[in-house]
Amino acid sequence: MRIEDYALIGDTRSAALVGRDGSIDWLCLPRFDSPACFARLLGDDSNGFWRLAPAGHETATRRAYAGDTLILETVWETSTGTVKVIDFMPPQHANPDLVRIVEGVSGTVDMSVKISIRFDYGRIVPWSRLIGGHLHAIGGPDSVWIHTPVLLNGDGHGHHGTFTIAAGERRAFVFAWQPSHLPEPDPMDPVDQLGKTRRFWEEWVSHSRAAGPWRDAVVRSLITLKALTYSPTGGIVAAPTTSLPEVIGGVRNWDYRYCWLRDAAMTLDALSRAGYVGEAATWLEWLLRAIAGRPEDLQVMYGVAGERRLPEQTLNWLSGYEDSRPVRIGNDAVSQLQLDVYGQVLRCMYQARKHGMPAPDAYAWATVSKLMDFLERGWDQPDEGLWEVRGRRRHFVHSKVMVWAAADSVVRAVEEFGRPGPVERWRSLRERIHAEVCEKGFDAERGTFTQSYGSRELDAALLIIPIVGFLPPDDPRVAGTVEAIQRELTADGLLLRYPTSGHNDIDGLPGAEGVFLAGSFWLAEVLALLGRKDEATELFERLLGLTNDVGLLAEEYDPVMERQLGNFPQAFTHVHLIHTAQALS
Ligand SMILES: OC[C@H]1O[C@H](O[C@H]2O[C@H](CO)[C@@H](O)[C@H](O)[C@H]2O)[C@H](O)[C@@H](O)[C@@H]1O
């Protein structure tokens, strides 16, 4: 399956990827960052999957979400009849469940079901037994109970069965995860849960302010962002997957099932602008809990409950998506210094307040002050930057601009909302950073800002300069930077993050990567800010054309192979889809 052949279902605690072939190939339980019990996505059949499809049919005829929900409907038209498979995860259950309802639409269809559960990312072959209409699998800390309406037979590889579905009939499979020391969970009514799940999503979407020509794409992105929120704590993961490659067969494979402050802050900015101020407030509480401690110990990412240690490991029993190895879990970028994160967080708090979030309490503002103390001491250090380079630290222009944005946000909060200072110190910090970036980060000869002080490379992240108001859109230095980026950093009109052809010393990694979709949306947003609305709209609509059949986007795209690349679906990309739609309308 191509990455874009997958659709997402989820319960705001974890998520599954369902292929166009009717196979669930990725599911981590009970949390986004738990070990997967279906990991075929990153390996093969022996790493676990659950396929439910007409016997002998490879791919579905069509599929779509049911209206503004995360309920997936996959339709198969066969020579004997038409069948629909409805997949969803009820969002309000203590323990995760996954429901698959098979609905006969016309005629009769012979169906096949194959289930192979492999706990611990496809490694543990569980003990399985069939008891009174249930398949029970147990291994280590995990157990799964599947209520099956058809007789299953087991062999060394898993369980399988066949059945015929006629027009008007419904058969439901209910999969429930439970810690292995607990007894079988209470039964649930799948049809009742279908109604509740539909109402949950429709009610949530009804609070959105999305309107206009791109309303459906924006709403699908909002639903996706909500699906990536871990509801028990308010943390937001960057994506529900690990190690989907940034180039097929390459090594740029990372685990995104954590809460990056950068990605989460941007997500909250998009949600609060779209009317979801409550989500912004919940995330702010999550943030204050996660970062509680010394400001210099602030991490760029945390686990969904605020965990700090996320050690990177390689799962060498998995062959990787289309042989893209290594498969990694954990992320060593956790210990990097990325100064932009401070700016993202403080700017997000300021923006959320502007969009109606209640004033943060004195404790929250004291945290803001401490973060600013840290920035006053440390803003001039080199860092790893927002791209989390694994090469040497540099004075990234984007990082400095975002520290400027941090200072600008707190100065504005003092001026506009009457928060306590020290405002003079913050104003002076803002001025010093501005002067240094304009002096050391601008190449006057070429008329463009550069990736880092004194370098010749460009960087898509420089597009943030007019977005955060570091310089006005009509400043010639902005126009020069946009022009240079369009000239030197695009592939087929879409934006690369930075030059990665061949081995380079920017990120310390071999090989190139695809175009960065969030950056390409930035370009459209900046073109709109510059008044180049037709060009911006054309680029935006082209990017919308890259969404898959159910409106989802990964982190990157390969314009030559015409394939999505990287973790999927990625919050960062959907956030910038929303921002650009807002900028254009
Ligand atoms: O490609 C290098 C880096 O890729 C990942 O980082 C990227 O994803 C993050 C989450 O969406 C995002 O915040 C960051 O800006 C992106 O560069 C990966 O997590 C890193 O470990 C890796 O070095």
The ligand as a Gaussian input file, in Angstrom:
#p B3LYP/6-31G(d) Opt

LIG

0 1
 O       14.362000      15.224000       9.529000
 C       15.017000      15.439000      10.683000
 C       14.121000      15.416000      11.908000
 O       12.826000      14.998000      11.545000
 C       11.911000      14.984000      12.597000
 O       11.569000      16.302000      12.912000
 C       10.553000      16.830000      12.128000
 O        9.317000      16.514000      12.719000
 C        8.970000      17.211000      13.890000
 C        7.596000      16.716000      14.273000
 O        6.659000      16.967000      13.283000
 C        8.941000      18.720000      13.624000
 O        8.677000      19.396000      14.823000
 C       10.306000      19.112000      13.103000
 O       10.269000      20.489000      12.774000
 C       10.642000      18.309000      11.878000
 O       11.937000      18.619000      11.416000
 C       12.429000      14.115000      13.727000
 O       11.590000      14.145000      14.823000
 C       13.808000      14.469000      14.158000
 O       14.278000      13.563000      15.143000
 C       14.722000      14.490000      12.971000
 O       15.982000      14.925000      13.339000

